Amino acid sequence: MANRTVIIVALVVALIAAFFAYRYVSGVKAAPAKGMVPVVVAAQDVPANVVITREMVGVKEMPSNYVHPRAINNPEQVVGKISKTDLLQGEPVLANRVTTRAQPGNRFSYRVADKQRAVTIAVSEVAGVAGFPTVGDRVDILLFKDNKTTTLLQNKEILATGDKTVSQEDGTQRIVPTVTLSLSPADAQTLAFAESTGKLKLTLRSPVDQEIVSLGQTSF
């Protein structure tokens, strides 16, 4: 009798277990499959600090529940940006690992255009156009030397005024001790020599004026 009871209990337990197993399997089959989404990946090893081209990236379909929140799904959002770190072939390209030149929070060197150099010169209130130039403005640089005035450089972009690296659009006067310019290597060399031999003065241009004019020296 005892054996019969044990067998009956075992059968009941087995039936219950089979019932719940069936329910579980049925639930898994009924659950909708996770959708696939496009993810931009590195098509090759990409070193840090290079401009990303279309050939450097590809697109891979991945289950949406496995995609990193910072993953990018359109290659056009990557091409032309700069890699902040090494990107290994096949790994997703994350938004925080690429950058634009002017993106806030980047180190200053990202703002320097290709084949240009950032050069800082000392200015006073008078030499610095009374503190009105701001980042993004363009200036000409005059040289006073041996009783002569020469327009040394023209139409040069301001990258920073003092410690400010973003444009101050409110028009407020800000007297700063230095101005940082974007120059070619040749212009940087010319300016450094001129600063050591004479006095420099900035003249501020209109934002729409980028004309290079021919000027001679003024003597007095």
Secondary structure, 3 states (H helix, E strand, C coil): CHHHHHHHHHHHHHHHHHHHHHHHHHHHHHCCCCCEEEEEEECCCECCCCECCHHHEEEEEEEHHHCCCCECCCHHHCCCCEECCCECCCCECEHHHEECCCCCCCCHHHHCCCCCEEEEEECCCCCCHHHCCCCCCEEEEEEEECCEEEEEEEEEEEEEECCECCCCCCCCCCCCCEEEEEECHHHHHHHHHHHHHCEEEEEECCCCCCCCCCCCCEEC
